[in-house]
């Protein structure tokens, strides 16, 4: 092939390729650019809320955060300018932490880097000599962690003549009875197709804990018929009350804001009126968060409400009938409806749906 023929062939191929590219009227589109009023947020340990102006040459924009401690709210995302409000939650850790908010418009991305100071000291209260061994702050995801939590599934009447049906996470119609939202575990009793459904969940049911300081922050529901509880049962359960029961906090809606702690064993049980129990008035227990705790050793069990002693019981050395509390127990949160105690003065279904909220659960043990 001579040079003229080779040149002609190459020219023909070039023309053909140009023809495949379109009608020749397309013009390169300028790249989308994003501008923000600040690309770095430095938050104190207590957290804070920050407003960032967003401008883009694109038609619309969006945003997302890469860490659960960062919450965002956006406005005017379908226009070329808008706002993103960034809320940094309080840092409960003694280590600083970082994250980012990413602004998107077309193929363009703009990062707002976020750093937060460490807490000056651990906010977790526990008596001297205790170390945090497990906790759930309910600050990630929308459901309970299946590695830590188990749902009870039982029909109404299963125990104490209670009226609720316990289900795993959702009712048959899809309504949530347990969910994690805004940093809280929410357990809701509700009525669906003539039946009442609710949640009962167990923490570390297969292993539990033996001794320790255990604390939860809980907001109780309102309404006659509600019966929320924070309590413990033995991992190796064979019979009740021989294996024991530890009730850290219970309350019934017909007696609002009066919270109780009780211990059950063969030698002291509510069925014959011999249970070890104490009731305390806690103003605002219904509708506000309060802390409920237990310090449990081989010698004594003491429960607390907002740091004030509620019940105290010593191991008197009388054997297992009096002190079956030397085995691992697991934690329970539940919201019952009606039953022998919760329904002792009837129920008011206008109170449904009713929700019990748990801000955190923390378990400490001695070093």
C-alpha positions as CSV (number, residue, x, y, z in Angstrom):
1,X,0.0,0.0,0.0
2,X,1.5,3.4,-1.0
3,X,1.5,6.5,1.1
4,X,-1.4,8.1,-0.7
5,X,-3.7,5.1,-0.2
6,X,-2.7,4.9,3.5
7,X,-3.4,8.7,4.0
8,X,-6.8,8.3,2.2
9,X,-7.8,5.3,4.4
10,X,-6.8,7.2,7.6
11,X,-8.8,10.2,6.5
12,X,-11.9,8.1,5.8
13,X,-11.7,6.4,9.3
14,X,-11.4,9.8,10.9
15,X,-14.5,11.1,9.1
16,X,-16.4,8.0,10.1
17,X,-15.5,8.3,13.7
18,X,-16.5,12.0,13.8
19,X,-19.8,11.0,12.2
20,X,-20.5,8.5,15.0
21,X,-20.0,11.2,17.6
22,X,-23.3,13.0,16.9
23,X,-24.6,15.8,14.8
24,X,-21.6,18.1,15.7
25,X,-23.8,20.5,17.6
26,X,-22.9,19.1,21.1
27,X,-20.8,21.5,23.3
28,X,-18.8,20.5,26.3
29,X,-20.8,21.1,29.5
30,X,-19.0,22.9,32.3
31,X,-18.2,20.9,35.4
32,X,-20.6,21.4,38.4
33,X,-19.0,23.3,41.3
34,X,-20.1,23.4,45.0
35,X,-19.3,26.2,47.4
36,X,-20.0,26.0,51.2
37,X,-19.7,28.8,53.8
38,X,-17.4,26.6,55.9
39,X,-15.6,23.4,55.2
40,X,-14.5,22.6,58.7
41,X,-16.4,22.3,62.0
42,X,-14.6,22.0,65.3
43,X,-17.1,21.0,68.0
44,X,-16.6,20.9,71.8
45,X,-17.3,17.8,73.7
46,X,-20.8,19.0,74.6
47,X,-21.7,19.1,70.9
48,X,-23.4,21.9,69.1
49,X,-25.5,22.9,66.0
50,X,-24.0,24.7,63.0
51,X,-25.6,26.1,59.8
52,X,-23.7,25.9,56.5
53,X,-24.7,27.8,53.4
54,X,-24.5,25.7,50.2
55,X,-24.3,26.9,46.6
56,X,-24.0,24.8,43.5
57,X,-24.0,25.4,39.7
58,X,-25.9,22.2,39.4
59,X,-29.7,21.9,39.3
60,X,-30.0,20.3,42.8
61,X,-28.0,19.0,45.7
62,X,-28.0,16.6,48.6
63,X,-26.0,15.7,51.7
64,X,-25.1,12.8,54.0
65,X,-23.1,12.3,57.2
66,X,-20.6,9.4,57.6
67,X,-20.9,9.1,61.4
68,X,-23.9,8.4,63.7
69,X,-22.9,11.3,66.1
70,X,-23.5,13.7,63.2
71,X,-27.1,14.6,62.4
72,X,-28.0,16.8,59.4
73,X,-31.1,18.6,58.1
74,X,-31.2,20.1,54.6
75,X,-33.3,22.9,53.1
76,X,-33.9,24.0,49.5
77,X,-32.1,21.0,48.0
78,X,-34.0,21.4,44.6
79,X,-32.5,24.8,44.0
80,X,-28.9,26.0,43.5
81,X,-28.6,27.4,47.0
82,X,-29.7,26.2,50.4
83,X,-28.8,25.3,53.9
84,X,-27.5,22.3,55.8
85,X,-27.9,22.3,59.5
86,X,-25.3,20.0,61.2
87,X,-25.9,18.8,64.8
88,X,-22.9,17.2,66.5
89,X,-24.1,15.1,69.5
90,X,-22.3,15.3,72.9
91,X,-19.2,13.1,73.0
92,X,-19.5,10.5,75.8
93,X,-16.0,9.3,75.1
94,X,-12.6,10.3,76.5
95,X,-11.2,10.2,73.0
96,X,-11.7,12.9,70.3
97,X,-13.6,11.8,67.2
98,X,-13.9,12.9,63.6
99,X,-16.4,12.6,60.8
100,X,-17.6,14.4,57.7
101,X,-20.6,15.7,55.9
102,X,-20.5,15.3,52.1
103,X,-22.4,17.7,49.8
104,X,-23.4,16.2,46.4
105,X,-24.5,17.9,43.2
106,X,-24.3,16.0,40.0
107,X,-20.8,14.3,39.9
108,X,-19.3,17.0,42.2
109,X,-18.6,16.4,45.9
110,X,-17.7,18.9,48.7
111,X,-16.6,17.7,52.1
112,X,-17.2,19.4,55.4
113,X,-14.7,17.9,57.9
114,X,-15.9,17.6,61.5
115,X,-13.8,17.1,64.6
116,X,-15.0,16.9,68.2
117,X,-13.1,17.3,71.4
118,X,-13.0,14.4,73.9
119,X,-15.0,14.4,77.1
120,X,-12.9,15.8,80.0
121,X,-13.7,12.6,81.9
122,X,-16.0,9.6,81.5
123,X,-19.6,10.6,82.0
124,X,-20.5,7.1,83.1
125,X,-21.1,7.1,86.8
126,X,-20.3,4.0,88.8
127,X,-19.0,3.4,92.3
128,X,-15.3,3.3,92.8
129,X,-13.5,0.1,91.6
130,X,-15.9,-0.6,88.8
131,X,-15.2,-0.7,85.0
132,X,-17.6,-0.4,82.1
133,X,-17.8,-3.9,80.5
134,X,-20.9,-3.6,78.2
135,X,-23.3,-0.8,77.3
136,X,-25.8,0.2,74.6
137,X,-26.3,3.9,74.0
138,X,-28.8,3.2,71.2
139,X,-27.1,5.8,69.0
140,X,-26.8,3.8,65.7
141,X,-29.1,2.0,63.4
142,X,-32.8,1.7,63.6
143,X,-33.1,-1.7,65.2
144,X,-31.6,-3.5,68.2
145,X,-28.3,-5.2,67.6
146,X,-29.2,-8.9,67.2
147,X,-25.8,-9.9,68.7
148,X,-26.8,-8.3,72.0
149,X,-30.6,-8.4,72.1
150,X,-33.3,-11.1,71.9
151,X,-37.1,-10.5,71.5
152,X,-39.6,-12.5,73.4
153,X,-42.5,-13.8,71.3
154,X,-45.6,-14.9,73.3
155,X,-49.3,-14.6,73.1
156,X,-51.5,-12.7,75.6
157,X,-52.0,-14.4,79.0
158,X,-48.6,-15.9,78.9
159,X,-47.7,-14.5,82.4
160,X,-49.6,-12.5,85.0
161,X,-52.7,-12.6,82.9
162,X,-51.2,-9.7,80.8
163,X,-53.2,-8.6,77.8
164,X,-50.4,-7.8,75.3
165,X,-49.0,-10.1,72.6
166,X,-45.2,-9.9,72.6
167,X,-43.8,-9.9,69.0
168,X,-40.4,-9.7,67.4
169,X,-39.9,-6.1,66.4
170,X,-43.1,-5.6,64.5
171,X,-46.8,-6.4,64.6
172,X,-48.4,-8.6,61.9
173,X,-49.5,-5.4,60.2
174,X,-45.9,-4.0,60.3
175,X,-46.2,-1.5,63.1
176,X,-43.0,-1.2,65.2
177,X,-43.2,-2.3,68.8
178,X,-39.4,-1.9,69.3
179,X,-37.2,0.5,67.4
180,X,-34.0,2.6,67.9
181,X,-34.7,6.3,67.1
182,X,-32.9,9.5,68.1
183,X,-30.5,7.8,70.4
184,X,-33.2,5.9,72.4
185,X,-34.7,2.4,72.5
186,X,-38.5,2.8,72.1
187,X,-40.8,0.0,73.3
188,X,-44.4,0.7,72.2
189,X,-47.7,-1.0,73.3
190,X,-50.3,-0.5,70.6
191,X,-53.6,-1.9,69.4
192,X,-54.0,-3.4,66.0
193,X,-57.1,-5.3,64.7
194,X,-58.5,-5.7,68.2
195,X,-55.3,-7.0,69.7
196,X,-52.6,-5.2,71.9
197,X,-49.0,-5.8,70.9
198,X,-45.8,-4.8,72.7
199,X,-42.1,-5.6,73.2
200,X,-40.0,-7.5,75.7
201,X,-36.3,-7.7,75.0
202,X,-33.4,-9.5,76.7
203,X,-29.7,-8.3,76.7
204,X,-27.1,-11.0,76.5
205,X,-29.6,-13.7,77.4
206,X,-27.2,-16.6,76.9
207,X,-24.4,-15.2,79.1
208,X,-25.7,-12.4,81.4
209,X,-23.6,-11.0,84.2
210,X,-22.7,-12.1,87.7
211,X,-22.5,-9.1,90.1
212,X,-21.9,-5.5,89.1
213,X,-23.3,-2.0,88.9
214,X,-26.0,-1.7,86.3
215,X,-27.8,1.5,85.3
216,X,-30.4,2.6,82.8
217,X,-31.9,5.9,82.0
218,X,-35.7,5.5,81.3
219,X,-38.7,7.6,80.4
220,X,-41.9,5.8,81.5
221,X,-45.2,6.0,79.6
222,X,-48.5,7.3,80.9
223,X,-51.9,5.7,81.1
224,X,-53.9,3.2,83.2
225,X,-52.9,-0.2,82.0
226,X,-49.2,0.4,81.4
227,X,-46.7,-1.7,83.3
228,X,-43.1,-0.9,82.3
229,X,-40.2,-2.8,83.9
230,X,-36.4,-3.0,84.0
231,X,-35.4,-6.3,85.6
232,X,-33.2,-9.4,85.5
233,X,-33.7,-13.2,85.3
234,X,-31.2,-16.0,85.7
235,X,-29.4,-17.4,82.6
236,X,-29.7,-20.9,83.8
237,X,-33.4,-20.8,84.7
238,X,-35.2,-24.0,85.8
239,X,-38.1,-22.8,88.1
240,X,-39.5,-19.7,89.6
241,X,-39.1,-18.4,92.2
242,X,-36.4,-20.9,93.2
243,X,-33.9,-19.5,90.8
244,X,-34.6,-15.8,91.7
245,X,-35.8,-12.6,90.1
246,X,-34.4,-9.1,90.4
247,X,-36.8,-6.2,89.7
248,X,-34.7,-3.1,89.4
249,X,-37.6,-0.8,88.5
250,X,-41.3,-1.4,87.9
251,X,-44.3,1.1,87.7
252,X,-48.0,0.8,86.9
253,X,-49.9,3.5,85.1
254,X,-52.7,3.7,87.6
255,X,-50.2,4.7,90.3
256,X,-48.1,7.2,88.3
257,X,-44.6,8.1,89.3
258,X,-44.3,5.5,92.0
259,X,-41.5,3.2,91.1
260,X,-40.7,-0.1,92.9
261,X,-37.8,-2.5,93.3
262,X,-38.4,-6.1,94.4
263,X,-36.5,-9.4,94.9
264,X,-38.1,-12.8,94.5
265,X,-36.9,-16.1,95.8
266,X,-38.4,-19.2,97.4
267,X,-38.2,-17.6,100.9
268,X,-39.6,-14.2,99.7
269,X,-42.1,-14.1,96.9
270,X,-45.1,-11.9,96.0
271,X,-47.5,-14.8,95.7
272,X,-47.6,-15.1,99.5
273,X,-46.8,-11.5,100.3
274,X,-43.3,-12.1,101.5
275,X,-41.3,-10.5,98.7
276,X,-38.6,-8.0,99.5
277,X,-39.8,-4.8,97.9
278,X,-39.7,-1.0,98.3
279,X,-41.7,1.8,96.5
280,X,-40.5,5.3,96.0
281,X,-42.1,8.4,94.5
282,X,-40.2,9.8,91.6
283,X,-41.6,13.0,90.3
284,X,-41.8,13.1,86.5
285,X,-41.0,9.4,86.1
286,X,-43.8,9.3,83.5
287,X,-42.6,11.6,80.7
288,X,-39.1,12.4,81.8
289,X,-35.8,10.4,81.9
290,X,-34.6,9.2,85.3
291,X,-31.8,6.8,86.2
292,X,-32.5,3.4,87.8
293,X,-29.6,1.3,89.0
294,X,-28.5,-1.7,91.0
295,X,-25.3,-2.5,92.8
296,X,-25.1,-6.3,93.2
297,X,-22.4,-8.2,95.1
298,X,-22.1,-11.5,96.8
299,X,-23.1,-9.9,100.1
300,X,-25.8,-7.3,99.1
301,X,-28.2,-6.0,96.5
302,X,-29.0,-2.3,96.6
303,X,-31.1,-0.5,94.0
304,X,-31.2,3.3,93.3
305,X,-33.4,5.9,91.7
306,X,-31.5,9.0,90.5
307,X,-28.7,8.0,92.9
308,X,-31.0,7.7,95.9
309,X,-31.2,4.4,97.7
310,X,-34.4,2.5,96.9
311,X,-34.0,-1.0,98.3
312,X,-31.2,-2.8,100.1
313,X,-31.0,-6.5,101.0
314,X,-28.2,-8.5,102.5
315,X,-27.1,-12.1,101.9
316,X,-27.9,-13.5,105.4
317,X,-26.2,-16.8,104.8
318,X,-29.5,-18.7,104.8
319,X,-28.9,-20.6,101.6
320,X,-30.3,-20.6,98.1
321,X,-33.9,-20.3,99.2
322,X,-33.1,-16.9,100.5
323,X,-30.2,-15.9,98.2
324,X,-30.4,-17.4,94.7
325,X,-28.5,-14.4,93.4
326,X,-25.0,-16.0,92.9
327,X,-25.6,-17.0,89.3
328,X,-25.5,-14.9,86.1
329,X,-28.6,-12.9,85.3
330,X,-29.6,-11.1,82.1
331,X,-31.3,-7.8,81.6
332,X,-34.9,-7.3,80.5
333,X,-36.8,-4.3,79.3
334,X,-40.5,-4.7,78.6
335,X,-43.8,-2.8,78.5
336,X,-46.7,-5.0,79.6
337,X,-50.4,-4.0,79.2
338,X,-52.9,-4.9,82.0
339,X,-52.3,-8.1,84.0
340,X,-52.5,-8.9,87.6
341,X,-50.8,-5.6,88.7
342,X,-50.8,-3.4,85.6
343,X,-54.6,-4.0,85.2
344,X,-55.6,-4.2,88.8
345,X,-57.7,-1.0,88.4
346,X,-58.6,-1.7,84.8
347,X,-57.1,-0.4,81.6
348,X,-57.7,2.8,79.6
349,X,-57.2,2.0,75.9
350,X,-57.3,5.6,75.0
351,X,-53.7,5.6,76.4
352,X,-52.6,3.5,73.5
353,X,-50.2,3.7,71.8
354,X,-47.9,4.1,74.9
355,X,-44.1,4.2,74.7
356,X,-41.4,3.4,77.1
357,X,-38.0,4.9,76.1
358,X,-34.5,3.9,77.2
359,X,-31.7,6.3,76.7
360,X,-28.9,3.9,77.7
361,X,-28.1,0.7,79.5
362,X,-24.6,0.3,81.1
363,X,-23.0,-2.6,82.9
364,X,-20.0,-2.2,85.2
365,X,-18.0,-4.8,87.0
366,X,-15.2,-4.7,89.5
367,X,-11.7,-4.8,88.0
